[in-house]
């Protein structure tokens, strides 16, 4: 992990396309502006984790009795 110290209005460049700007520092909170191409998705970590959890849950096929019933009906 790279750790950098920045002051308000100072920037961090990530590659050619992404710029982070320190907008405000108030107590233990820091506001950061993110400039990135529209095709780059930017999420807070907790939101990203929630999306991953939902995607995993949606991809699992539940054992639904209705599906079994339809399969039996179609196989007759």
N, C-alpha and C positions, 0 to 999 in steps of 0.2 A: 504494500500500500504506500502510495506517495502522499506525504502530508505537507501541505503548503499553508503559509500564513498570508492572509490577504486583508486589505482594508476596504472600506466602502468605496465603491466605484472601480475597484481593481478587478482584473479579469484573469481567467484561466482558459487557455485554448486546449481543446482535445482534438487532435488531428487537424484537418483543414476546415472542417464543417461545423464544429461545435464550440461555442463560447459560453462559459459560465461567468456571470457578473455578480459580485457581492452588492446587493441592493441596500440592505439595512442590517444592523446589528443592534439588538435590543435585549439586554439581559442575557439569558441563555438560548435565545433564538437568533437564527441567521436567515435572512431572506436572500434567496439566490435566484437570479434570472438565468434562464437557459435559452440560448439561441441555437437551433438545430434545424436541419432540413425537415420538411413535412413527413418524409418517409422514415424518419428516426422517431421511434416511440420513446417517450420520456415519462416515467412513473416514479412516484414515491415508493420506497421499498415495500411498505406495508400494503399498498395498493397492488403492486406487482405480485406479492405473495398471495393475496386474495384471488387475483385473476388466475394464477397458476393452480390454486386449490380448486376453484370452480371448474376450470378446464379439465382437470384430472377427474373430478366427480362426474362431469358430463360425458366423459369418454368411457366410463365404466358402464357396462350393460347390466342393469339390475335383473334379478330373477323375478320376472313378473308373470304371475299365473295367467294373465290375459293373453300374453304372447303364446304360452303353451296351449291355451284353448284354441286360439286361431290356427296354430300349426296343426293341431289334431283335426280341426274342421277341414282344412285345406287338403290334408293327406287322405281324406276319405273318398 
